[in-house]
Amino acid sequence: MSVREELAGCVGLQHLLEQRAALRREMDTPPEELVALRQALATRRESLGAKQKRREELLAEQEVAQTDADALREEREHFRKQKSMVTNMKQLQAVVSELDHVDVQLKGREDRLIEIMAELEALDRDIATLQEETPDERARRELAEAAWQARNQDAAGELQAVERRLREIQRALGEPAFTRFKKLWTSRKPLAVVPLDGTSCSACHAELRPSLVQQVRTLESLQTCDTCRRLLYDPEQFTGLV
């Protein structure tokens, strides 16, 4: 295999590896619009869950408060009956004091029951609103989901083609050349082979020795940058590869 053929294979491999990485990122990363729509739905569901939980707490509190209020009303009736049966001022004062105490407690329970009912009404309205997306929200999200799924199917097809081409170039290069490239790419990825930038390395921008530049251009042997150790090639001799 000639130096030109090996360099061409390495450039092709690197380009395909970059394509593969880009396709995988694309398939793993939903578009921003879809992310925003999904987040809106997740936020809606989270808010719905919180309000439903709060509603359950209020219903439990309402049951306890109602039981307490009913018990206090019975207690109030008891003291009212006692009040009609007292025979002296001392007994009357004691019963009135108990009645006042019960009335204060009952008012607190009744006020809290009113607050609970008002909050439950507001929660029921919010829950009804949050239970379903609006038609516009649903349509936009489903359209975005379908578009991303279609794009992923296309990307999966492109990825299969890239994988096939990678295997073809690997076989064409042969095991020794492919192993050299793989070792270099593993240590320098995503750029294992880079073009000259005039008389500099396009990766690390180091100025190259004139003799090294000449050797890269004459294709007598594979040459690497003295600074970053990446494989070098003359882009003018490999047009159309990337």
GROMACS elastic network, one bead per residue, 0.5 to 0.9 nm:
[ bonds ]
;  ai    aj funct       b0    kb
    1     4     6  0.82625   500
    1     5     6  0.62833   500
    1     6     6  0.66813   500
    1   173     6  0.78244   500
    1   174     6  0.89930   500
    2     5     6  0.51706   500
    2     6     6  0.62942   500
    2     7     6  0.86034   500
    2   219     6  0.88673   500
    2   221     6  0.88116   500
    3     6     6  0.51494   500
    3     7     6  0.60521   500
    3     8     6  0.84410   500
    3   219     6  0.61142   500
    3   220     6  0.69064   500
    3   221     6  0.59251   500
    3   222     6  0.64344   500
    4     7     6  0.51628   500
    4     8     6  0.59944   500
    4     9     6  0.84988   500
    4   219     6  0.65205   500
    4   220     6  0.88737   500
    4   221     6  0.88463   500
    4   222     6  0.88900   500
    4   237     6  0.88795   500
    4   238     6  0.87508   500
    5     8     6  0.50452   500
    5     9     6  0.60808   500
    5    10     6  0.86114   500
    5   173     6  0.80432   500
    6     9     6  0.50430   500
    6    10     6  0.61849   500
    6    11     6  0.86165   500
    6   173     6  0.64702   500
    6   177     6  0.70273   500
    6   178     6  0.89443   500
    6   222     6  0.86539   500
    7    10     6  0.50383   500
    7    11     6  0.60946   500
    7    12     6  0.84452   500
    7   193     6  0.82063   500
    7   222     6  0.77479   500
    7   231     6  0.84994   500
    7   232     6  0.85612   500
    7   233     6  0.71865   500
    7   238     6  0.88483   500
    8    11     6  0.51454   500
    8    12     6  0.60617   500
    8    13     6  0.85213   500
    8   238     6  0.70824   500
    8   241     6  0.73909   500
    9    12     6  0.50292   500
    9    13     6  0.60335   500
    9    14     6  0.85827   500
    9   169     6  0.62332   500
    9   170     6  0.79919   500
    9   172     6  0.79048   500
    9   173     6  0.64400   500
    9   178     6  0.87849   500
   10    13     6  0.50042   500
   10    14     6  0.61238   500
   10    15     6  0.85340   500
   10   169     6  0.85767   500
   10   173     6  0.84037   500
   10   177     6  0.86091   500
   10   178     6  0.80031   500
   10   181     6  0.65176   500
   10   192     6  0.82959   500
   10   193     6  0.68873   500
   11    14     6  0.52170   500
   11    15     6  0.61746   500
   11    16     6  0.86344   500
   11   192     6  0.86401   500
   11   193     6  0.63701   500
   11   194     6  0.79976   500
   11   233     6  0.88666   500
   11   238     6  0.87631   500
   11   241     6  0.71229   500
   11   242     6  0.76840   500
   12    15     6  0.51390   500
   12    16     6  0.61508   500
   12    17     6  0.85407   500
   12   166     6  0.83537   500
   12   169     6  0.76245   500
   12   241     6  0.64355   500
   12   242     6  0.72743   500
   13    16     6  0.51376   500
   13    17     6  0.60468   500
   13    18     6  0.85740   500
   13   165     6  0.86463   500
   13   166     6  0.63111   500
   13   169     6  0.69229   500
   13   170     6  0.79106   500
   13   181     6  0.86810   500
   14    17     6  0.50203   500
   14    18     6  0.61843   500
   14    19     6  0.85897   500
   14   185     6  0.80545   500
   14   189     6  0.88561   500
   14   190     6  0.76316   500
   14   191     6  0.71638   500
   14   192     6  0.71996   500
   14   193     6  0.73689   500
   15    18     6  0.51452   500
   15    19     6  0.62613   500
   15    20     6  0.86818   500
   15   241     6  0.83288   500
   15   242     6  0.64486   500
   16    20     6  0.60549   500
   16    21     6  0.85761   500
   16   162     6  0.62253   500
   16   163     6  0.81626   500
   16   165     6  0.78002   500
   16   166     6  0.66745   500
   17    21     6  0.61899   500
   17    22     6  0.85643   500
   17   162     6  0.82133   500
   17   163     6  0.88865   500
   17   166     6  0.79325   500
   17   190     6  0.81815   500
   18    21     6  0.51733   500
   18    22     6  0.61516   500
   18    23     6  0.86057   500
   18   190     6  0.71795   500
   19    22     6  0.50977   500
   19    23     6  0.61034   500
   19    24     6  0.85769   500
   19   159     6  0.81613   500
   19   162     6  0.74571   500
   20    23     6  0.51616   500
   20    24     6  0.61595   500
   20    25     6  0.86028   500
   20   158     6  0.86925   500
   20   159     6  0.61937   500
   20   162     6  0.66005   500
   20   163     6  0.77290   500
   21    24     6  0.51644   500
   21    25     6  0.61727   500
   21    26     6  0.85825   500
   22    25     6  0.51210   500
   22    26     6  0.61301   500
   22    27     6  0.86443   500
   23    26     6  0.50024   500
   23    27     6  0.61521   500
   23    28     6  0.85891   500
   23   152     6  0.88859   500
   23   155     6  0.61479   500
   23   156     6  0.79011   500
   23   158     6  0.78686   500
   23   159     6  0.65803   500
   24    27     6  0.50967   500
   24    28     6  0.61432   500
   24    29     6  0.85234   500
   24   155     6  0.82039   500
   24   156     6  0.85946   500
   24   159     6  0.79303   500
   25    28     6  0.50968   500
   25    29     6  0.59154   500
   26    29     6  0.52180   500
   26    30     6  0.73316   500
   26    31     6  0.85363   500
   26   152     6  0.78140   500
   26   155     6  0.78819   500
   27    30     6  0.72913   500
   27   148     6  0.85588   500
   27   149     6  0.89795   500
   27   151     6  0.81714   500
   27   152     6  0.55510   500
   27   153     6  0.88601   500
   27   155     6  0.69709   500
   27   156     6  0.79352   500
   28   152     6  0.89199   500
   29    32     6  0.87212   500
   29    35     6  0.89735   500
   30    33     6  0.82030   500
   30    34     6  0.62540   500
   30    35     6  0.62161   500
   30   145     6  0.88264   500
   30   148     6  0.69734   500
   31    34     6  0.54046   500
   31    35     6  0.62816   500
   31    36     6  0.87515   500
   31   144     6  0.84687   500
   31   148     6  0.74591   500
   32    36     6  0.61278   500
   32    37     6  0.85933   500
   33    36     6  0.51637   500
   33    37     6  0.62261   500
   33    38     6  0.86135   500
   33   141     6  0.86087   500
   33   144     6  0.73952   500
   34    37     6  0.50124   500
   34    38     6  0.60024   500
   34    39     6  0.83811   500
   34   140     6  0.88022   500
   34   141     6  0.66030   500
   34   144     6  0.56999   500
   34   145     6  0.67564   500
   34   148     6  0.82245   500
   35    38     6  0.51241   500
   35    39     6  0.60119   500
   35    40     6  0.85478   500
   36    39     6  0.50175   500
   36    40     6  0.61220   500
   36    41     6  0.86794   500
   37    40     6  0.50479   500
   37    41     6  0.63270   500
   37    42     6  0.86370   500
   37   137     6  0.77868   500
   37   138     6  0.89805   500
   37   140     6  0.79064   500
   37   141     6  0.58218   500
   37   144     6  0.84958   500
   38    41     6  0.51052   500
   38    42     6  0.61143   500
   38    43     6  0.85272   500
   38   141     6  0.73253   500
   39    43     6  0.59574   500
   39    44     6  0.84000   500
   40    43     6  0.50826   500
   40    44     6  0.61024   500
   40    45     6  0.86378   500
   41    45     6  0.61927   500
   41    46     6  0.85406   500
   41   133     6  0.75318   500
   41   137     6  0.87743   500
   42    45     6  0.50894   500
   42    46     6  0.60322   500
   42    47     6  0.85190   500
   43    47     6  0.60462   500
   43    48     6  0.84138   500
   44    47     6  0.51721   500
   44    48     6  0.60508   500
   44    49     6  0.85899   500
   44   130     6  0.61534   500
   44   131     6  0.81713   500
   44   132     6  0.87561   500
   44   133     6  0.83283   500
   45    49     6  0.60530   500
   45    50     6  0.85657   500
   45   130     6  0.73272   500
   45   131     6  0.77248   500
   46    49     6  0.51124   500
   46    50     6  0.62453   500
   46    51     6  0.86789   500
   47    50     6  0.50938   500
   47    51     6  0.61721   500
   47    52     6  0.85401   500
   47   127     6  0.88115   500
   47   130     6  0.77266   500
   48    51     6  0.51837   500
   48    52     6  0.60625   500
   48    53     6  0.85219   500
   48   126     6  0.80268   500
   48   127     6  0.60574   500
   48   130     6  0.58431   500
   48   131     6  0.68289   500
   49    52     6  0.51215   500
   49    53     6  0.61124   500
   49    54     6  0.85567   500
   49   127     6  0.89394   500
   50    53     6  0.51225   500
   50    54     6  0.61428   500
   50    55     6  0.85862   500
   51    55     6  0.60364   500
   51    56     6  0.86347   500
   51   123     6  0.64734   500
   51   124     6  0.86913   500
   51   126     6  0.78685   500
   51   127     6  0.68499   500
   52    56     6  0.63275   500
   52    57     6  0.87213   500
   52   123     6  0.79338   500
   52   124     6  0.87452   500
   52   127     6  0.72018   500
   53    56     6  0.51679   500
   53    57     6  0.63496   500
   53    58     6  0.87281   500
   54    57     6  0.50326   500
   54    58     6  0.61816   500
   54    59     6  0.86301   500
   54   120     6  0.89400   500
   54   123     6  0.83039   500
   55    58     6  0.50817   500
   55    59     6  0.61487   500
   55    60     6  0.86249   500
   55   119     6  0.85411   500
   55   120     6  0.64304   500
   55   123     6  0.68158   500
   55   124     6  0.81639   500
   56    59     6  0.51273   500
   56    60     6  0.62616   500
   56    61     6  0.86195   500
   57    60     6  0.51944   500
   57    61     6  0.61761   500
   57    62     6  0.85252   500
   58    62     6  0.58511   500
   58    63     6  0.84945   500
   58   116     6  0.64322   500
   58   117     6  0.86387   500
   58   119     6  0.83140   500
   58   120     6  0.72648   500
   59    63     6  0.62013   500
   59    64     6  0.87442   500
   59   116     6  0.81589   500
   59   120     6  0.81799   500
   60    63     6  0.52257   500
   60    64     6  0.64993   500
   60    65     6  0.87090   500
   61    64     6  0.51811   500
   61    65     6  0.60420   500
   61    66     6  0.84579   500
   61   113     6  0.88319   500
   61   116     6  0.82153   500
   62    65     6  0.50314   500
   62    66     6  0.58952   500
   62    67     6  0.84468   500
   62   112     6  0.84142   500
   62   113     6  0.63086   500
   62   116     6  0.66768   500
   62   117     6  0.81932   500
   63    66     6  0.51690   500
   63    67     6  0.61812   500
   63    68     6  0.86284   500
   64    67     6  0.51304   500
   64    68     6  0.61728   500
   64    69     6  0.85773   500
   65    68     6  0.50309   500
   65    69     6  0.60281   500
   65    70     6  0.85657   500
   65   109     6  0.59321   500
   65   110     6  0.79588   500
   65   112     6  0.76407   500
   65   113     6  0.66946   500
   66    70     6  0.61000   500
   66    71     6  0.85336   500
   66   109     6  0.75888   500
   66   110     6  0.81073   500
   66   113     6  0.72560   500
   67    70     6  0.51910   500
   67    71     6  0.62178   500
   67    72     6  0.86320   500
   68    71     6  0.50958   500
   68    72     6  0.61191   500
   68    73     6  0.86450   500
   68   106     6  0.81191   500
   68   109     6  0.72779   500
   69    72     6  0.50112   500
   69    73     6  0.61576   500
   69    74     6  0.86599   500
   69   105     6  0.83703   500
   69   106     6  0.57806   500
   69   107     6  0.85858   500
   69   108     6  0.89918   500
   69   109     6  0.58808   500
   69   110     6  0.68508   500
   70    73     6  0.51312   500
   70    74     6  0.63669   500
   70    75     6  0.86502   500
   70   106     6  0.87565   500
   71    74     6  0.51724   500
   71    75     6  0.62045   500
   71    76     6  0.86200   500
   72    76     6  0.59983   500
   72    77     6  0.85675   500
   72   102     6  0.63963   500
   72   103     6  0.80345   500
   72   105     6  0.75835   500
   72   106     6  0.59765   500
   73    77     6  0.62152   500
   73    78     6  0.85612   500
   73   102     6  0.81987   500
   73   103     6  0.85579   500
   73   106     6  0.72521   500
   74    77     6  0.51275   500
   74    78     6  0.62370   500
   74    79     6  0.88387   500
   75    79     6  0.63963   500
   75    80     6  0.86437   500
   75    99     6  0.85244   500
   75   102     6  0.73569   500
   76    79     6  0.52294   500
   76    80     6  0.61411   500
   76    81     6  0.86756   500
   76    98     6  0.84871   500
   76    99     6  0.61498   500
   76   102     6  0.62750   500
   76   103     6  0.73200   500
   76   106     6  0.89090   500
   77    81     6  0.62394   500
   77    82     6  0.86024   500
   78    81     6  0.53009   500
   78    82     6  0.63366   500
   78    83     6  0.87172   500
   79    83     6  0.60127   500
   79    84     6  0.87615   500
   79    95     6  0.62363   500
   79    96     6  0.79807   500
   79    98     6  0.72329   500
   79    99     6  0.61958   500
   80    84     6  0.66230   500
   80    85     6  0.89574   500
   80    95     6  0.80142   500
   80    96     6  0.85683   500
   80    99     6  0.74329   500
   81    84     6  0.53566   500
   81    85     6  0.66802   500
   82    85     6  0.51171   500
   82    86     6  0.63163   500
   82    92     6  0.86818   500
   82    95     6  0.70250   500
   83    86     6  0.55078   500
   83    91     6  0.82013   500
   83    92     6  0.62515   500
   83    95     6  0.60098   500
   83    96     6  0.73255   500
   84    87     6  0.88348   500
   84    92     6  0.88582   500
   85    92     6  0.89955   500
   86    89     6  0.79118   500
   86    90     6  0.88126   500
   86    91     6  0.58443   500
   86    92     6  0.59046   500
   86    95     6  0.83781   500
   87    90     6  0.86692   500
   87    91     6  0.70128   500
   87    92     6  0.77288   500
   88    91     6  0.55526   500
   88    92     6  0.63356   500
   88    93     6  0.88494   500
   89    93     6  0.61094   500
   89    94     6  0.85978   500
   90    93     6  0.52280   500
   90    94     6  0.63429   500
   90    95     6  0.87550   500
   91    94     6  0.51378   500
   91    95     6  0.62068   500
   91    96     6  0.85759   500
   92    95     6  0.51927   500
   92    96     6  0.60448   500
   92    97     6  0.84780   500
   93    96     6  0.51331   500
   93    97     6  0.60533   500
   93    98     6  0.86412   500
   94    97     6  0.51364   500
   94    98     6  0.63401   500
   94    99     6  0.86903   500
   95    98     6  0.50956   500
   95    99     6  0.61435   500
   95   100     6  0.86268   500
   96   100     6  0.61109   500
   96   101     6  0.85609   500
   97   100     6  0.51589   500
   97   101     6  0.62618   500
   97   102     6  0.86971   500
   98   101     6  0.50761   500
   98   102     6  0.61826   500
   98   103     6  0.85584   500
   99   102     6  0.50982   500
   99   103     6  0.60215   500
   99   104     6  0.85986   500
  100   103     6  0.50488   500
  100   104     6  0.62166   500
  100   105     6  0.86762   500
  101   104     6  0.52749   500
  101   105     6  0.63818   500
  101   106     6  0.86464   500
  102   105     6  0.51139   500
  102   106     6  0.59779   500
  102   107     6  0.84885   500
  103   107     6  0.59850   500
  103   108     6  0.85341   500
  104   107     6  0.52203   500
  104   108     6  0.63360   500
  104   109     6  0.88176   500
  105   108     6  0.51728   500
  105   109     6  0.63874   500
  105   110     6  0.87187   500
  106   109     6  0.50798   500
  106   110     6  0.60627   500
  106   111     6  0.84645   500
  107   110     6  0.50259   500
  107   111     6  0.59336   500
  107   112     6  0.84106   500
  108   111     6  0.51877   500
  108   112     6  0.61447   500
  108   113     6  0.86041   500
  109   112     6  0.51127   500
  109   113     6  0.61512   500
  109   114     6  0.87471   500
  110   114     6  0.63138   500
  110   115     6  0.87056   500
  111   114     6  0.51718   500
  111   115     6  0.63585   500
  111   116     6  0.87021   500
  112   116     6  0.60967   500
  112   117     6  0.86150   500
  113   116     6  0.50166   500
  113   117     6  0.61758   500
  113   118     6  0.86147   500
  114   117     6  0.51981   500
  114   118     6  0.62398   500
  114   119     6  0.86709   500
  115   118     6  0.51666   500
  115   119     6  0.61828   500
  115   120     6  0.85476   500
  116   119     6  0.51323   500
  116   120     6  0.60164   500
  116   121     6  0.85952   500
  117   120     6  0.50050   500
  117   121     6  0.61808   500
  117   122     6  0.86993   500
  118   121     6  0.52140   500
  118   122     6  0.64276   500
  118   123     6  0.86882   500
  119   122     6  0.51130   500
  119   123     6  0.60679   500
  119   124     6  0.85613   500
  120   124     6  0.60155   500
  120   125     6  0.86021   500
  121   124     6  0.51500   500
  121   125     6  0.64024   500
  121   126     6  0.87696   500
  122   125     6  0.52121   500
  122   126     6  0.63055   500
  122   127     6  0.86424   500
  123   126     6  0.50072   500
  123   127     6  0.59463   500
  123   128     6  0.84629   500
  124   127     6  0.50759   500
  124   128     6  0.61072   500
  124   129     6  0.86334   500
  125   128     6  0.52404   500
  125   129     6  0.64020   500
  125   130     6  0.87713   500
  126   129     6  0.51108   500
  126   130     6  0.61133   500
  126   131     6  0.85578   500
  127   130     6  0.50180   500
  127   131     6  0.58519   500
  128   131     6  0.54892   500
  128   132     6  0.78033   500
  129   132     6  0.67587   500
  129   133     6  0.82573   500
  129   134     6  0.87966   500
  130   133     6  0.70549   500
  132   135     6  0.87602   500
  132   138     6  0.88232   500
  133   136     6  0.79199   500
  133   137     6  0.58648   500
  133   138     6  0.57534   500
  134   137     6  0.51491   500
  134   138     6  0.61735   500
  134   139     6  0.85127   500
  135   138     6  0.51939   500
  135   139     6  0.60066   500
  135   140     6  0.85539   500
  136   139     6  0.51325   500
  136   140     6  0.61066   500
  136   141     6  0.85633   500
  137   140     6  0.52643   500
  137   141     6  0.61434   500
  137   142     6  0.85421   500
  138   141     6  0.52033   500
  138   142     6  0.59827   500
  138   143     6  0.83906   500
  139   142     6  0.52595   500
  139   143     6  0.59978   500
  139   144     6  0.85272   500
  140   143     6  0.51669   500
  140   144     6  0.61402   500
  140   145     6  0.85874   500
  141   144     6  0.50771   500
  141   145     6  0.60417   500
  141   146     6  0.85397   500
  142   146     6  0.60603   500
  142   147     6  0.85067   500
  143   146     6  0.51357   500
  143   147     6  0.61132   500
  143   148     6  0.86332   500
  144   147     6  0.50758   500
  144   148     6  0.61632   500
  144   149     6  0.85342   500
  145   148     6  0.52380   500
  145   149     6  0.61067   500
  145   150     6  0.85992   500
  146   149     6  0.50616   500
  146   150     6  0.61081   500
  146   151     6  0.85525   500
  147   150     6  0.51366   500
  147   151     6  0.61602   500
  147   152     6  0.85620   500
  148   152     6  0.60019   500
  148   153     6  0.85647   500
  149   153     6  0.62445   500
  149   154     6  0.87236   500
  150   153     6  0.51273   500
  150   154     6  0.64072   500
  150   155     6  0.86320   500
  151   154     6  0.50526   500
  151   155     6  0.60412   500
  151   156     6  0.84964   500
  152   156     6  0.59368   500
  152   157     6  0.85487   500
  153   156     6  0.50407   500
  153   157     6  0.63944   500
  153   158     6  0.87250   500
  154   157     6  0.51666   500
  154   158     6  0.62887   500
  154   159     6  0.85893   500
  155   159     6  0.59601   500
  155   160     6  0.85850   500
  156   160     6  0.62710   500
  156   161     6  0.87346   500
  157   160     6  0.51860   500
  157   161     6  0.64336   500
  157   162     6  0.87462   500
  158   161     6  0.50993   500
  158   162     6  0.62102   500
  158   163     6  0.86574   500
  159   163     6  0.61309   500
  159   164     6  0.86064   500
  160   163     6  0.50694   500
  160   164     6  0.62225   500
  160   165     6  0.86628   500
  161   164     6  0.51153   500
  161   165     6  0.62225   500
  161   166     6  0.86027   500
  162   165     6  0.50980   500
  162   166     6  0.60973   500
  162   167     6  0.86917   500
  163   166     6  0.50484   500
  163   167     6  0.63552   500
  163   168     6  0.87161   500
  164   167     6  0.52389   500
  164   168     6  0.62982   500
  164   169     6  0.88320   500
  165   169     6  0.62132   500
  165   170     6  0.84678   500
  166   169     6  0.52860   500
  166   170     6  0.60665   500
  166   171     6  0.86467   500
  167   171     6  0.61876   500
  167   172     6  0.85735   500
  168   171     6  0.52550   500
  168   172     6  0.61933   500
  168   173     6  0.86644   500
  169   173     6  0.60072   500
  169   174     6  0.85248   500
  169   178     6  0.88411   500
  170   173     6  0.52287   500
  170   174     6  0.62568   500
  170   175     6  0.74822   500
  170   177     6  0.85799   500
  170   178     6  0.60738   500
  171   174     6  0.52436   500
  171   175     6  0.74163   500
  171   178     6  0.83878   500
  172   175     6  0.89373   500
  173   176     6  0.78817   500
  173   177     6  0.57212   500
  173   178     6  0.59578   500
  174   177     6  0.57637   500
  174   178     6  0.60448   500
  174   179     6  0.85066   500
  175   178     6  0.51192   500
  175   179     6  0.58887   500
  175   180     6  0.85742   500
  176   179     6  0.51695   500
  176   180     6  0.63247   500
  176   181     6  0.87812   500
  177   180     6  0.51373   500
  177   181     6  0.63023   500
  177   182     6  0.86100   500
  178   181     6  0.50819   500
  178   182     6  0.59858   500
  178   183     6  0.85416   500
  179   182     6  0.50262   500
  179   183     6  0.61034   500
  179   184     6  0.85603   500
  180   183     6  0.53429   500
  180   184     6  0.62922   500
  180   185     6  0.85917   500
  181   184     6  0.51395   500
  181   185     6  0.59225   500
  181   186     6  0.84129   500
  181   192     6  0.73403   500
  181   193     6  0.85247   500
  181   231     6  0.89451   500
  182   185     6  0.50655   500
  182   186     6  0.59289   500
  182   187     6  0.86308   500
  182   192     6  0.86092   500
  183   186     6  0.52307   500
  183   187     6  0.64935   500
  183   188     6  0.86558   500
  184   187     6  0.53769   500
  184   188     6  0.59694   500
  184   189     6  0.77848   500
  184   191     6  0.88474   500
  184   192     6  0.56819   500
  184   193     6  0.84479   500
  184   229     6  0.85706   500
  184   230     6  0.73800   500
  184   231     6  0.82409   500
  185   188     6  0.50120   500
  185   190     6  0.67332   500
  185   191     6  0.65679   500
  185   193     6  0.79879   500
  185   230     6  0.87220   500
  186   189     6  0.56085   500
  186   190     6  0.81703   500
  186   192     6  0.80248   500
  187   190     6  0.89536   500
  187   192     6  0.80045   500
  188   191     6  0.57686   500
  188   192     6  0.53671   500
  188   193     6  0.89129   500
  188   228     6  0.84909   500
  188   229     6  0.85243   500
  188   230     6  0.72372   500
  189   192     6  0.57800   500
  191   194     6  0.66174   500
  191   203     6  0.76978   500
  191   230     6  0.75871   500
  192   229     6  0.86628   500
  192   230     6  0.54052   500
  192   231     6  0.61959   500
  192   232     6  0.88288   500
  193   203     6  0.89983   500
  193   224     6  0.85523   500
  193   230     6  0.56086   500
  193   232     6  0.57565   500
  193   233     6  0.73796   500
  194   201     6  0.73799   500
  194   202     6  0.64116   500
  194   203     6  0.65292   500
  194   230     6  0.67587   500
  194   231     6  0.61693   500
  194   232     6  0.52156   500
  194   233     6  0.63652   500
  194   234     6  0.87212   500
  194   235     6  0.87071   500
  195   201     6  0.70253   500
  195   202     6  0.60886   500
  195   203     6  0.82182   500
  195   231     6  0.84106   500
  195   232     6  0.56132   500
  195   234     6  0.55842   500
  195   235     6  0.54035   500
  196   199     6  0.63554   500
  196   200     6  0.58642   500
  196   201     6  0.53040   500
  196   202     6  0.57287   500
  196   203     6  0.88261   500
  196   213     6  0.80109   500
  196   216     6  0.85371   500
  196   232     6  0.64904   500
  196   233     6  0.61018   500
  196   234     6  0.55275   500
  196   235     6  0.66396   500
  197   201     6  0.58029   500
  197   202     6  0.50717   500
  197   203     6  0.88720   500
  197   205     6  0.79178   500
  197   234     6  0.85397   500
  197   235     6  0.85241   500
  198   201     6  0.81348   500
  198   202     6  0.86018   500
  198   213     6  0.88267   500
  199   206     6  0.87946   500
  199   207     6  0.62089   500
  199   208     6  0.57848   500
  199   209     6  0.79403   500
  199   210     6  0.74430   500
  199   213     6  0.63411   500
  200   203     6  0.87379   500
  200   204     6  0.83693   500
  200   205     6  0.55638   500
  200   206     6  0.54787   500
  200   208     6  0.52183   500
  200   209     6  0.87198   500
  200   213     6  0.83456   500
  200   225     6  0.89755   500
  201   204     6  0.58188   500
  201   206     6  0.54845   500
  201   207     6  0.66131   500
  201   208     6  0.67716   500
  201   225     6  0.66850   500
  201   227     6  0.87676   500
  201   228     6  0.86253   500
  201   230     6  0.86860   500
  201   232     6  0.75894   500
  202   205     6  0.52297   500
  202   206     6  0.79585   500
  203   206     6  0.82091   500
  203   228     6  0.78930   500
  203   230     6  0.80715   500
  204   225     6  0.87731   500
  204   227     6  0.75063   500
  204   228     6  0.64512   500
  205   208     6  0.88149   500
  206   225     6  0.82214   500
  206   226     6  0.85346   500
  206   227     6  0.68356   500
  206   228     6  0.85091   500
  208   211     6  0.83234   500
  208   212     6  0.65311   500
  208   213     6  0.64956   500
  208   225     6  0.72860   500
  208   226     6  0.75703   500
  208   227     6  0.88155   500
  209   212     6  0.51247   500
  209   213     6  0.63501   500
  209   214     6  0.87116   500
  209   226     6  0.86814   500
  210   213     6  0.50991   500
  210   214     6  0.62172   500
  210   215     6  0.86633   500
  211   214     6  0.50507   500
  211   215     6  0.61915   500
  211   216     6  0.86701   500
  212   215     6  0.50370   500
  212   216     6  0.61950   500
  212   217     6  0.86491   500
  212   223     6  0.73940   500
  212   224     6  0.85486   500
  212   225     6  0.83498   500
  212   226     6  0.89566   500
  213   216     6  0.51403   500
  213   217     6  0.63079   500
  213   218     6  0.87312   500
  213   223     6  0.89398   500
  213   232     6  0.89407   500
  213   234     6  0.86582   500
  214   217     6  0.51213   500
  214   218     6  0.61275   500
  214   219     6  0.86509   500
  215   218     6  0.51886   500
  215   219     6  0.62024   500
  215   220     6  0.63512   500
  215   221     6  0.72183   500
  215   222     6  0.83637   500
  215   223     6  0.72280   500
  216   219     6  0.54630   500
  216   220     6  0.75077   500
  216   221     6  0.75363   500
  216   222     6  0.72158   500
  216   223     6  0.60630   500
  216   224     6  0.86080   500
  216   232     6  0.65973   500
  216   233     6  0.58535   500
  216   234     6  0.64752   500
  217   220     6  0.82293   500
  217   233     6  0.72010   500
  217   234     6  0.57290   500
  217   237     6  0.81160   500
  218   221     6  0.82103   500
  219   222     6  0.70199   500
  219   223     6  0.86031   500
  219   233     6  0.83132   500
  219   234     6  0.88250   500
  220   223     6  0.89834   500
  222   231     6  0.71713   500
  222   232     6  0.75717   500
  222   233     6  0.84213   500
  223   229     6  0.88253   500
  223   230     6  0.83708   500
  223   231     6  0.58999   500
  223   232     6  0.58172   500
  223   233     6  0.79141   500
  224   227     6  0.85782   500
  224   228     6  0.80026   500
  224   229     6  0.51009   500
  224   230     6  0.51105   500
  224   232     6  0.54032   500
  224   233     6  0.88603   500
  225   228     6  0.56487   500
  225   230     6  0.54523   500
  225   231     6  0.65828   500
  225   232     6  0.65974   500
  226   229     6  0.56867   500
  226   230     6  0.83195   500
  227   230     6  0.83139   500
  229   232     6  0.88411   500
  233   236     6  0.88404   500
  233   237     6  0.80687   500
  233   238     6  0.80175   500
  234   237     6  0.56323   500
  234   238     6  0.68795   500
  235   238     6  0.51035   500
  235   239     6  0.61354   500
  236   239     6  0.58006   500
  238   241     6  0.60480   500
  238   242     6  0.84966   500
  239   242     6  0.73331   500
